[in-house]
Amino acid sequence: MKNILLHRNELIENGFTIIENVYSPAEVEKILGIINQADTSKETFRKSADVFAIRQFLKEIPGVVEFIFTENLKSLLNQLLGDGFFVVKSIYFDKPESSNWYVPYHQDLTIPVDKKLELEGFGPWTSKQNQFAVQPPIYILENITTIRIHLDDTDEQNGALRVVPKSHLKKIYRPETIDWAVETETSCSVKAGGVMLMKPLILHSSSRTTNHKKRRVIHIEFSNQSLPAELNWAEQLFPPDSINL
């Protein structure tokens, strides 16, 4: 419990924490085997020379769910997040060995929803691959926690996230205003089978691959917040009344 409390405090105070050995090598291989059998022709699958991504990942490949939500992971999430949290977004990222794809510093400021509506405090809106997304009020963003499940060893040379610790505490923090005389940068190396938990408001970035090694990550976001009655999470899975994470 001492380590869990340490990780919980890191997540709250710094905006991220890393926990190794959540999955065994055999569990990682099982997850990858199911992903590799997927039909990649669907609209929610993005394919290019630099990245392969599956949006609404848990919906598109439901066979992988039981192997991701192991007893080990569910226990970890219960202890770190508490009761009542459910999945609101899931993406699979496969960054190939020769990828030039990089992501500059940003915050994750939008949530996927089922429709576009005029609602006070919600906006701007975007649409990608027939999926609406919107920037919600800040309290909804502050409530979300992301878990990144690493299926490969990841370090600075193959796109490990870089973060600005504690930047999630500054609410909306525009990257162009970062004062590097005050802020610090941390590279988040994670071994295969390990996980990184982070708050979406933390400033984070990812660099190009330079070591010719793959970087495959499952990105899942959790919340326990209800949206206004007219609006629904586009990808809500495991509502609190049907499963105890």
FILONU-474312 format. One record per residue: x, y, z of N, C-alpha, C in turn; residue in three letters; residue number from 1. Coordinates in steps of 0.02 Angstrom, whole numbers, plus 50000, padded with zeros to 5 digits. Layout:
N
n.xx_n.yy_n.zz_ca.xx_ca.yy_ca.zz_c.xx_c.yy_c.zz_res_n
X_Y_Z_X_Y_Z_X_Y_Z_ala_NUM
...
END
This chain:
245
n.xx_n.yy_n.zz_ca.xx_ca.yy_ca.zz_c.xx_c.yy_c.zz_res_n
50041_49939_50000_50000_50000_50000_50043_50063_50000_met_1
50103_50058_50031_50147_50116_50033_50164_50139_49962_lys_2
50181_50092_49917_50198_50110_49848_50139_50140_49812_asn_3
50079_50113_49824_50019_50139_49792_50007_50211_49815_ile_4
50016_50224_49878_50008_50292_49902_50059_50339_49871_leu_5
50119_50314_49861_50171_50354_49829_50151_50371_49757_leu_6
50127_50321_49721_50106_50333_49652_50045_50379_49649_his_7
49999_50371_49695_49940_50415_49697_49961_50488_49709_arg_8
50007_50497_49755_50031_50565_49770_50068_50595_49710_asn_9
50108_50554_49676_50144_50578_49616_50094_50600_49563_glu_10
50042_50560_49553_49991_50576_49503_49957_50642_49520_leu_11
49939_50652_49583_49904_50713_49604_49950_50773_49601_ile_12
50011_50766_49626_50056_50823_49633_50094_50839_49568_glu_13
50121_50787_49534_50162_50798_49475_50123_50791_49410_asn_14
50065_50758_49413_50025_50748_49353_50038_50684_49316_gly_15
50085_50643_49341_50100_50579_49309_50135_50533_49358_phe_16
50133_50469_49344_50171_50419_49382_50181_50358_49338_thr_17
50235_50321_49349_50252_50262_49309_50255_50201_49354_ile_18
50222_50147_49334_50221_50085_49372_50243_50029_49325_ile_19
50296_49996_49342_50323_49943_49299_50292_49875_49317_glu_20
50298_49827_49271_50280_49757_49283_50206_49747_49301_asn_21
50163_49784_49269_50091_49774_49279_50067_49713_49238_val_22
50098_49702_49180_50083_49645_49138_50146_49602_49130_tyr_23
50136_49536_49126_50192_49491_49113_50207_49491_49038_ser_24
50266_49467_49018_50281_49462_48946_50229_49420_48909_pro_25
50204_49367_48939_50153_49325_48907_50088_49363_48897_ala_26
50069_49405_48946_50008_49445_48939_50015_49497_48884_glu_27
50074_49527_48879_50086_49576_48825_50081_49542_48757_val_28
50110_49483_48750_50108_49447_48687_50036_49427_48669_glu_29
49996_49409_48718_49926_49392_48705_49888_49452_48679_lys_30
49898_49510_48709_49865_49571_48686_49885_49588_48615_ile_31
49950_49584_48601_49975_49600_48533_49949_49550_48482_leu_32
49942_49487_48502_49917_49437_48456_49845_49451_48435_gly_33
49804_49474_48482_49735_49492_48466_49732_49553_48421_ile_34
49773_49603_48435_49775_49663_48394_49796_49647_48323_ile_35
49845_49604_48316_49871_49587_48250_49821_49550_48206_asn_36
49769_49522_48237_49718_49487_48199_49660_49532_48177_gln_37
49662_49596_48196_49607_49642_48183_49600_49659_48110_ala_38
49538_49672_48090_49522_49696_48022_49540_49771_48021_asp_39
49589_49789_47981_49614_49858_47982_49581_49903_47930_thr_40
49526_49879_47899_49494_49918_47846_49443_49968_47871_ser_41
49430_49969_47936_49376_50011_47962_49398_50085_47965_lys_42
49347_50130_47968_49360_50202_47968_49398_50224_48030_glu_43
49390_50188_48085_49423_50208_48148_49496_50187_48150_thr_44
49520_50155_48097_49590_50135_48093_49628_50185_48049_phe_45
49680_50214_48076_49721_50262_48039_49786_50230_48021_arg_46
49803_50230_47957_49864_50197_47934_49907_50245_47893_lys_47
49970_50251_47910_50017_50290_47871_50087_50262_47883_ser_48
50136_50290_47849_50205_50267_47858_50231_50282_47928_ala_49
50200_50333_47960_50227_50356_48024_50188_50333_48085_asp_50
50125_50312_48076_50086_50290_48134_50028_50247_48111_val_51
50012_50198_48153_49952_50159_48144_49912_50167_48208_phe_52
49849_50188_48203_49810_50201_48262_49740_50172_48255_ala_53
49712_50150_48311_49643_50125_48313_49605_50166_48363_ile_54
49558_50207_48339_49515_50245_48384_49458_50200_48407_arg_55
49430_50218_48465_49378_50177_48497_49402_50104_48501_gln_56
49463_50097_48522_49500_50034_48521_49463_49977_48556_phe_57
49436_49990_48616_49404_49936_48653_49338_49915_48621_leu_58
49306_49960_48585_49245_49943_48548_49262_49905_48484_lys_59
49315_49926_48451_49333_49895_48387_49362_49825_48395_glu_60
49397_49814_48450_49428_49749_48463_49407_49724_48532_ile_61
49344_49707_48540_49318_49688_48606_49352_49627_48636_pro_62
49380_49584_48593_49413_49524_48619_49473_49538_48662_gly_63
49500_49600_48658_49559_49617_48697_49543_49640_48768_val_64
49479_49656_48780_49460_49688_48844_49479_49646_48904_val_65
49463_49582_48903_49477_49540_48962_49551_49533_48975_glu_66
49592_49540_48923_49664_49533_48933_49697_49598_48954_phe_67
49663_49654_48942_49688_49718_48967_49667_49728_49040_ile_68
49602_49715_49054_49577_49726_49121_49587_49663_49164_phe_69
49651_49648_49176_49670_49593_49219_49653_49611_49291_thr_70
49654_49562_49335_49643_49575_49406_49696_49623_49432_glu_71
49756_49617_49407_49810_49661_49428_49795_49733_49411_asn_72
49773_49745_49348_49758_49814_49327_49697_49841_49364_leu_73
49644_49800_49371_49584_49824_49405_49599_49842_49478_lys_74
49640_49803_49511_49659_49818_49580_49698_49884_49583_ser_75
49744_49892_49535_49783_49954_49532_49739_50015_49522_leu_76
49692_50011_49475_49648_50067_49460_49602_50083_49520_leu_77
49577_50031_49552_49535_50042_49611_49572_50081_49665_asn_78
49635_50062_49676_49674_50094_49729_49695_50165_49710_gln_79
49708_50176_49646_49732_50242_49625_49675_50291_49611_leu_80
49621_50267_49581_49567_50311_49560_49508_50311_49608_leu_81
49496_50255_49642_49436_50250_49684_49378_50222_49645_gly_82
49319_50226_49675_49259_50196_49646_49227_50241_49593_asp_83
49188_50210_49550_49144_50248_49505_49174_50271_49440_gly_84
49236_50253_49426_49267_50276_49363_49251_50227_49307_phe_85
49244_50254_49246_49229_50213_49188_49269_50239_49128_phe_86
49276_50197_49078_49314_50214_49018_49274_50264_48976_val_87
49308_50318_48953_49276_50367_48909_49312_50375_48842_val_88
49371_50344_48837_49408_50350_48774_49462_50297_48772_lys_89
49474_50267_48713_49529_50219_48707_49557_50223_48636_ser_90
49623_50222_48632_49659_50225_48568_49719_50178_48573_ile_91
49733_50145_48518_49795_50106_48511_49841_50142_48463_tyr_92
49904_50152_48484_49953_50185_48442_50010_50136_48427_phe_93
50027_50130_48363_50084_50090_48342_50130_50137_48303_asp_94
50186_50155_48334_50234_50200_48302_50289_50156_48272_lys_95
50292_50149_48206_50340_50103_48174_50413_50121_48187_pro_96
50456_50073_48169_50528_50080_48183_50559_50140_48148_glu_97
50533_50159_48090_50563_50214_48050_50521_50277_48053_ser_98
50479_50283_48103_50431_50339_48105_50464_50406_48115_ser_99
50442_50456_48076_50462_50525_48086_50408_50565_48122_asn_100
50357_50530_48146_50300_50562_48180_50321_50589_48248_trp_101
50307_50651_48259_50320_50680_48325_50260_50725_48344_tyr_102
50253_50736_48408_50197_50777_48433_50227_50831_48478_val_103
50216_50895_48463_50243_50948_48504_50205_50953_48570_pro_104
50229_50994_48614_50197_51002_48680_50125_51025_48673_tyr_105
50082_50992_48711_50011_51008_48710_49978_50980_48773_his_106
49916_50999_48785_49872_50968_48834_49817_50932_48796_gln_107
49789_50879_48826_49731_50845_48796_49668_50881_48821_asp_108
49640_50922_48777_49587_50968_48798_49518_50950_48773_leu_109
49511_50895_48736_49445_50877_48709_49424_50808_48734_thr_110
49358_50797_48731_49330_50732_48748_49286_50708_48690_ile_111
49281_50643_48678_49238_50617_48624_49165_50613_48649_pro_112
49119_50639_48608_49048_50639_48627_49007_50614_48567_val_113
48942_50601_48581_48900_50568_48531_48868_50616_48481_asp_114
48868_50681_48495_48835_50728_48450_48862_50798_48463_lys_115
48846_50844_48417_48865_50914_48425_48804_50954_48446_lys_116
48812_50991_48502_48757_51031_48530_48784_51098_48551_leu_117
48741_51147_48554_48759_51212_48582_48748_51209_48657_glu_118
48801_51203_48695_48797_51199_48768_48845_51249_48799_leu_119
48822_51284_48849_48865_51333_48882_48925_51299_48913_glu_120
48984_51327_48899_49046_51300_48926_49078_51246_48885_gly_121
49044_51224_48831_49071_51172_48788_49091_51202_48720_phe_122
49154_51195_48702_49178_51221_48638_49251_51243_48645_gly_123
49287_51244_48589_49266_51230_48520_49255_51156_48507_pro_124
49224_51142_48448_49207_51075_48427_49252_51053_48369_trp_125
49264_50987_48363_49299_50960_48306_49264_50895_48285_thr_126
49280_50872_48225_49254_50808_48202_49309_50772_48164_ser_127
49322_50709_48183_49375_50670_48151_49351_50598_48144_lys_128
49353_50573_48083_49331_50505_48068_49260_50492_48096_gln_129
49215_50540_48082_49145_50536_48103_49137_50535_48179_asn_130
49185_50562_48214_49182_50565_48287_49185_50637_48310_gln_131
49133_50660_48347_49134_50728_48374_49176_50730_48437_phe_132
49211_50786_48444_49249_50799_48505_49240_50872_48523_ala_133
49245_50886_48589_49232_50954_48612_49276_50968_48673_val_134
49295_51031_48681_49328_51051_48742_49275_51066_48794_gln_135
49273_51028_48848_49222_51037_48900_49245_51086_48953_pro_136
49202_51101_49002_49223_51143_49058_49283_51111_49094_pro_137
49323_51152_49125_49386_51130_49153_49378_51076_49206_ile_138
49323_51077_49244_49315_51027_49297_49309_50957_49270_tyr_139
49283_50950_49209_49279_50884_49178_49349_50859_49158_ile_140
49389_50903_49130_49458_50885_49111_49499_50868_49173_leu_141
49491_50905_49226_49529_50893_49287_49513_50825_49318_glu_142
49454_50800_49304_49431_50737_49333_49457_50676_49295_asn_143
49479_50685_49233_49500_50628_49192_49570_50605_49211_ile_144
49580_50539_49210_49646_50509_49218_49659_50463_49159_thr_145
49718_50468_49130_49738_50427_49073_49787_50373_49096_thr_146
49778_50313_49070_49828_50260_49080_49856_50241_49012_ile_147
49921_50238_49007_49956_50218_48945_49991_50151_48959_arg_148
49966_50100_48926_49993_50032_48934_50046_50020_48880_ile_149
50107_50008_48902_50163_50002_48855_50174_49930_48835_his_150
50173_49917_48770_50183_49850_48743_50253_49840_48716_leu_151
50294_49892_48718_50365_49889_48699_50405_49930_48749_asp_152
50468_49914_48756_50513_49957_48794_50514_50025_48760_asp_153
50504_50078_48797_50500_50145_48768_50546_50193_48806_thr_154
50588_50228_48768_50631_50278_48797_50635_50339_48751_asp_155
50681_50384_48763_50686_50445_48724_50697_50432_48650_glu_156
50727_50375_48633_50746_50361_48563_50689_50333_48521_gln_157
50635_50311_48553_50578_50287_48512_50511_50316_48537_asn_158
50514_50379_48556_50453_50417_48567_50423_50415_48636_gly_159
50462_50403_48688_50435_50409_48755_50408_50479_48766_ala_160
50354_50484_48805_50327_50550_48819_50376_50592_48859_leu_161
50378_50655_48843_50411_50705_48885_50356_50748_48916_arg_162
50363_50763_48980_50311_50801_49015_50341_50858_49053_val_163
50299_50907_49069_50318_50962_49113_50283_50950_49180_val_164
50319_50924_49230_50287_50907_49294_50250_50967_49324_pro_165
50192_50952_49353_50150_51000_49388_50113_51049_49343_lys_166
50124_51043_49277_50091_51090_49232_50015_51080_49230_ser_167
49991_51021_49251_49919_51009_49253_49884_51052_49304_his_168
49922_51078_49352_49892_51120_49405_49878_51191_49381_leu_169
49901_51208_49322_49893_51276_49296_49834_51282_49248_lys_170
49791_51232_49248_49730_51231_49207_49750_51236_49133_lys_171
49720_51281_49095_49739_51288_49024_49806_51324_49021_ile_172
49856_51290_48992_49925_51314_48991_49949_51310_48919_tyr_173
49950_51365_48885_49969_51366_48814_50043_51350_48806_arg_174
50061_51303_48762_50130_51283_48754_50176_51341_48735_pro_175
50150_51389_48696_50192_51445_48675_50211_51491_48733_glu_176
50179_51481_48791_50194_51524_48849_50239_51489_48900_thr_177
50263_51428_48884_50306_51393_48931_50369_51433_48945_ile_178
50383_51444_49008_50444_51479_49028_50495_51427_49051_asp_179
50542_51409_49006_50590_51357_49022_50642_51378_49074_trp_180
50641_51442_49092_50684_51464_49147_50654_51442_49214_ala_181
50589_51426_49213_50554_51405_49274_50535_51332_49272_val_182
50512_51309_49214_50487_51241_49207_50544_51191_49195_glu_183
50530_51127_49209_50577_51073_49194_50543_51023_49149_thr_184
50583_50981_49116_50557_50931_49071_50580_50862_49095_glu_185
50534_50813_49094_50551_50745_49114_50533_50697_49059_thr_186
50579_50651_49043_50566_50599_48994_50542_50537_49030_ser_187
50487_50508_49005_50453_50454_49041_50467_50386_49008_cys_188
50523_50356_49022_50540_50290_48996_50499_50237_49033_ser_189
50471_50190_48995_50429_50137_49024_50447_50072_48989_val_190
50457_50019_49028_50471_49953_48999_50407_49921_48974_lys_191
50412_49873_48928_50355_49835_48905_50321_49801_48965_ala_192
50255_49808_48969_50218_49780_49025_50207_49830_49081_gly_193
50239_49889_49076_50229_49941_49125_50176_49990_49102_gly_194
50153_50033_49148_50102_50083_49131_50124_50151_49156_val_195
50099_50201_49121_50107_50271_49143_50037_50299_49153_met_196
50023_50327_49211_49961_50362_49223_49975_50437_49222_leu_197
49930_50475_49192_49941_50547_49186_49875_50584_49185_met_198
49878_50647_49203_49821_50692_49197_49823_50725_49128_lys_199
49768_50727_49092_49770_50753_49024_49790_50827_49019_pro_200
49785_50864_49074_49805_50934_49073_49880_50943_49080_leu_201
49918_50890_49093_49990_50898_49096_50017_50910_49026_ile_202
50062_50958_49018_50094_50970_48953_50138_50910_48936_leu_203
50128_50882_48876_50167_50824_48856_50181_50825_48781_his_204
50235_50792_48762_50256_50789_48692_50288_50722_48679_ser_205
50302_50708_48614_50334_50646_48594_50379_50659_48535_ser_206
50439_50632_48536_50488_50646_48484_50488_50592_48429_ser_207
50526_50605_48377_50534_50557_48323_50572_50495_48347_arg_208
50565_50440_48310_50602_50379_48326_50672_50382_48294_thr_209
50723_50367_48335_50791_50368_48309_50828_50302_48318_thr_210
50798_50254_48355_50833_50191_48368_50804_50131_48329_asn_211
50757_50145_48283_50727_50093_48240_50693_50038_48281_his_212
50661_50059_48335_50622_50012_48376_50549_50035_48380_lys_213
50502_49988_48378_50431_50003_48380_50412_50033_48448_lys_214
50357_50071_48447_50328_50096_48510_50252_50087_48506_arg_215
50227_50034_48538_50156_50019_48537_50127_50032_48607_arg_216
50074_50073_48608_50045_50096_48671_49969_50094_48666_val_217
49937_50072_48720_49864_50076_48726_49848_50133_48774_ile_218
49809_50181_48749_49792_50242_48786_49718_50238_48806_his_219
49704_50238_48872_49635_50233_48896_49623_50289_48946_ile_220
49567_50325_48937_49549_50379_48983_49489_50360_49025_glu_221
49491_50380_49089_49438_50365_49137_49410_50428_49167_phe_222
49345_50427_49181_49312_50482_49216_49256_50452_49259_ser_223
49233_50490_49308_49172_50471_49345_49120_50527_49340_asn_224
49128_50571_49290_49084_50628_49282_49029_50614_49231_gln_225
48968_50633_49248_48913_50632_49200_48915_50697_49160_ser_226
48898_50692_49096_48891_50751_49053_48820_50778_49058_leu_227
48808_50839_49034_48739_50864_49034_48692_50814_49001_pro_228
48630_50813_49022_48582_50761_49003_48577_50752_48927_ala_229
48585_50807_48889_48578_50803_48817_48638_50771_48782_glu_230
48694_50763_48818_48757_50743_48787_48782_50678_48820_leu_231
48813_50635_48780_48840_50571_48806_48913_50563_48786_asn_232
48950_50529_48829_49017_50507_48809_49010_50462_48749_trp_233
49051_50470_48698_49045_50429_48638_49067_50358_48649_ala_234
49108_50348_48700_49140_50282_48708_49135_50259_48780_glu_235
49081_50272_48814_49076_50253_48884_49071_50177_48890_gln_236
49117_50148_48927_49118_50077_48940_49125_50066_49015_leu_237
49097_50012_49039_49102_49994_49109_49072_50047_49154_phe_238
49007_50065_49146_48977_50112_49193_48980_50086_49264_pro_239
48981_50130_49313_48991_50110_49382_48942_50057_49407_pro_240
48880_50055_49379_48831_50008_49404_48837_49939_49372_asp_241
48885_49930_49325_48889_49865_49293_48955_49829_49305_ser_242
49005_49865_49327_49069_49833_49339_49108_49873_49391_ile_243
49143_49838_49434_49185_49871_49484_49257_49863_49462_asn_244
49286_49918_49438_49356_49914_49418_49402_49902_49478_leu_245
END
